[in-house]
Amino acid sequence: MTTDRDQKQGCRLVAVVVTHDRLAKLQMTLGRLLAEPADDLDAVVVVDNASTDGTGDWLATQQDARLHVATQASNLGGAGGFETGMRLVSDRFDPDWMVLMDDDARPAPGALAAFHALPDTDWDAVAAAVYFPDGTLCPVNRPSYNPFSGRVHVTAADYEGPAIAVDAATFVGLFVSRAAIARVGYPDGRLFVYGDDGLFTLSLGQAGGRIGFEPSLRFEHDCSTFDGHRFQPLWKVYYYHRNLLLFYRRAGGWRFWPACLLILPKWAAKVRHHPGQRRGFLRLMRRAVRDGLAGRLDVTHAEIRALAEPRP
């Protein structure tokens, strides 16, 4: 990218938003995005993951020519939604950059203009600084390092400093270049939810790409992923732990196997946070560990939901 705003008129940016049954939050996000000038945002692609709350009807009433909707016949999860949306954007628009977010996340006013004004760098992807709506840091969206490097996440002080290189970032406020797609392709939609962003960005770095954390780019995330240490709904136990095993294995290589001796007992102990659901939790955790160690991704969401159901 160049530092001259006039020379960047050819830098095309398209947003990808994945949604499922959160119409009120999607309305806020699209309102924020479509308020941005066309010079800063060429198009918005919404992947509607088979919403049943009137999302499709509302989207059909929207008149902004920059808005494009990809309605899915079934819920593909966040991972499937991002893979679908990113492929569609590449095929239809071939932009220089795309910016990714869930329906409950949105850029702060002026963030896209700030992205276009960034100095020339060789980043292949750029992660924004993500905050809760009240202005506090959103911990689930902190960029991170390879967990086997001795560091884990960027620090609060890093949010006040210059851009730095990181190893992994989430799909909330992640700007992905055409060059990044050329290096590693697209996220794996079979992951369904959790870890698709970490695996994508970690793979990008391992393929020689560079990921920058740019604190001057602000996003907000109106999320509630966990209730304390409790997964809601329970089936998320499976995807979170299976996909985290896949991430650790990609990050650690041979070091992954001895690390499992520490990781797995800690995970099993989480059952104490699920009173009344202990058997379902343990079923999901056993299956997550088995499939994660085997690298299995062909399980259906219906199978996982069935494991979470109470049994006599």
Residue pairs with C-beta under 8 A, 6 or more apart in sequence:
1 8
1 11
1 116
1 118
1 119
1 120
1 121
2 8
2 120
3 117
3 119
3 120
5 116
5 117
8 116
9 39
10 96
11 96
11 97
11 116
12 42
12 93
12 94
12 95
12 96
12 97
13 40
13 41
13 42
13 95
13 96
13 97
13 98
13 99
13 112
13 115
13 116
13 175
14 41
14 42
14 43
14 44
14 45
14 89
14 93
14 95
14 97
14 98
14 99
15 33
15 41
15 43
15 44
15 45
15 98
15 99
15 100
15 101
16 45
16 47
16 82
16 85
16 86
16 89
16 98
16 99
16 100
16 101
17 26
17 29
17 30
17 33
17 44
17 45
17 46
17 47
17 85
17 101
17 102
17 103
18 46
18 47
18 49
18 78
18 81
18 82
18 85
18 101
18 102
18 103
19 26
19 46
19 47
19 48
19 49
19 51
19 55
19 81
19 102
19 103
20 48
20 49
20 50
20 51
20 75
20 81
20 103
21 51
21 52
21 53
21 55
22 53
22 55
22 103
22 104
23 51
23 53
23 54
23 55
23 58
25 103
25 104
25 222
26 46
26 55
26 103
27 58
28 106
28 222
29 101
29 103
29 104
29 105
29 106
30 44
30 46
30 62
30 67
32 106
32 107
32 109
33 41
33 44
33 106
33 107
34 41
34 44
34 64
34 66
34 67
35 109
36 107
36 112
36 113
37 113
38 66
40 112
40 113
40 115
40 116
41 66
41 112
42 66
42 93
42 95
43 66
43 67
43 68
43 89
43 93
43 95
44 64
44 66
44 67
44 68
45 68
45 69
45 70
45 85
45 88
45 89
45 92
46 59
46 67
46 68
46 69
46 70
47 70
47 72
47 76
47 81
47 82
47 84
47 85
47 88
48 55
48 56
48 59
48 69
48 70
48 71
48 72
49 72
49 74
49 75
49 76
49 77
49 80
49 81
50 71
50 72
50 73
50 74
50 75
56 69
56 71
59 67
59 69
60 69
68 88
68 92
70 84
70 85
70 88
72 80
72 81
72 84
75 301
76 83
76 84
76 189
76 192
77 189
77 191
77 192
77 193
77 239
77 301
78 102
78 171
78 192
78 193
78 194
78 196
79 187
79 188
79 189
79 190
79 191
79 192
79 193
79 194
79 195
79 196
80 189
80 190
80 192
81 189
82 100
82 171
82 186
82 187
82 189
82 196
82 197
83 186
83 187
83 188
83 189
83 196
84 189
85 100
86 98
86 100
86 176
86 181
86 186
86 187
87 186
89 95
89 98
90 98
90 178
90 181
94 178
95 178
96 177
96 178
97 115
97 175
97 176
97 177
97 178
98 175
98 176
99 107
99 112
99 115
99 173
99 174
99 175
99 176
100 171
100 172
100 173
100 174
100 175
100 176
100 197
101 107
101 171
101 172
101 173
101 219
102 171
102 172
102 221
102 223
104 221
104 222
104 223
105 130
105 172
105 173
105 219
105 220
105 221
105 222
105 223
106 219
106 220
107 128
107 173
107 217
107 218
107 219
108 218
108 219
108 220
111 128
111 173
111 217
111 218
111 219
114 216
114 217
115 126
115 175
115 214
115 217
118 126
118 214
118 216
118 217
121 163
121 212
122 210
123 163
123 177
123 210
123 211
123 212
124 176
124 177
124 179
124 180
124 183
124 204
124 209
124 210
124 211
125 169
125 174
125 175
125 176
125 177
125 180
125 201
125 204
125 209
125 210
125 211
125 212
126 163
126 174
126 175
126 211
126 212
126 213
126 214
126 217
127 143
127 166
127 169
127 170
127 173
127 174
127 175
127 201
127 211
127 212
127 213
127 214
128 172
128 173
128 174
128 175
128 214
128 217
128 218
128 219
129 137
129 159
129 173
129 213
129 214
129 215
129 216
129 217
129 218
129 219
130 137
130 138
130 141
130 142
130 170
130 172
130 173
130 218
130 219
130 220
130 221
131 137
131 138
131 218
131 219
131 220
131 221
132 138
132 220
132 221
132 222
133 220
133 222
137 156
137 159
138 172
138 220
138 221
138 223
139 153
140 170
140 221
140 223
140 225
141 169
141 170
141 172
141 173
141 219
141 221
142 153
142 154
143 153
143 154
143 166
143 168
143 169
143 170
143 211
143 213
144 152
144 153
144 154
144 166
144 167
144 168
144 169
144 198
145 151
145 152
145 153
145 154
145 166
145 167
145 168
146 167
146 168
146 202
146 251
147 248
147 251
147 252
148 251
148 252
148 253
148 255
148 259
149 167
154 164
154 166
154 213
158 164
158 213
158 215
159 215
160 215
161 215
162 215
163 212
163 213
163 214
163 215
163 216
164 212
164 213
165 210
165 211
165 212
165 213
166 211
166 212
166 213
167 201
167 202
167 205
167 211
167 251
168 197
168 198
168 201
168 202
168 205
168 211
169 197
169 198
169 201
169 211
169 213
170 197
170 198
171 187
171 196
171 197
171 200
172 219
172 221
173 217
173 219
174 197
174 201
175 217
179 209
180 204
180 209
183 204
183 207
183 208
183 209
184 200
184 203
184 204
184 207
184 209
186 200
187 196
187 197
187 199
187 200
188 196
188 199
188 200
188 297
189 196
190 297
190 298
191 199
191 239
191 243
191 246
191 297
192 239
192 301
193 236
193 239
194 236
194 239
194 240
194 243
194 244
195 239
195 240
195 243
195 244
195 246
195 247
196 243
198 247
199 243
199 246
199 247
199 250
201 211
202 247
202 250
202 251
203 250
204 211
205 211
206 250
226 232
228 273
229 270
229 273
230 273
230 274
231 237
231 240
231 274
233 308
234 274
234 277
234 280
234 281
234 284
234 308
235 284
235 301
235 304
235 305
235 307
235 308
237 281
237 284
237 285
237 288
237 308
238 284
238 285
238 287
238 288
238 304
238 307
238 308
239 288
239 304
240 288
241 267
241 284
241 285
241 288
241 289
241 292
242 287
242 288
242 289
242 291
242 292
243 292
244 292
245 288
245 289
245 292
245 293
246 292
246 295
248 256
248 259
248 263
249 256
249 292
249 295
252 259
260 293
264 289
267 285
267 289
268 282
268 285
270 281
270 285
271 278
271 281
271 282
271 285
274 280
274 281
277 310
279 310
279 311
280 307
280 308
280 309
280 310
280 311
283 307
283 308
284 304
284 307
284 308
287 299
287 304
287 307
290 296
291 297
291 299
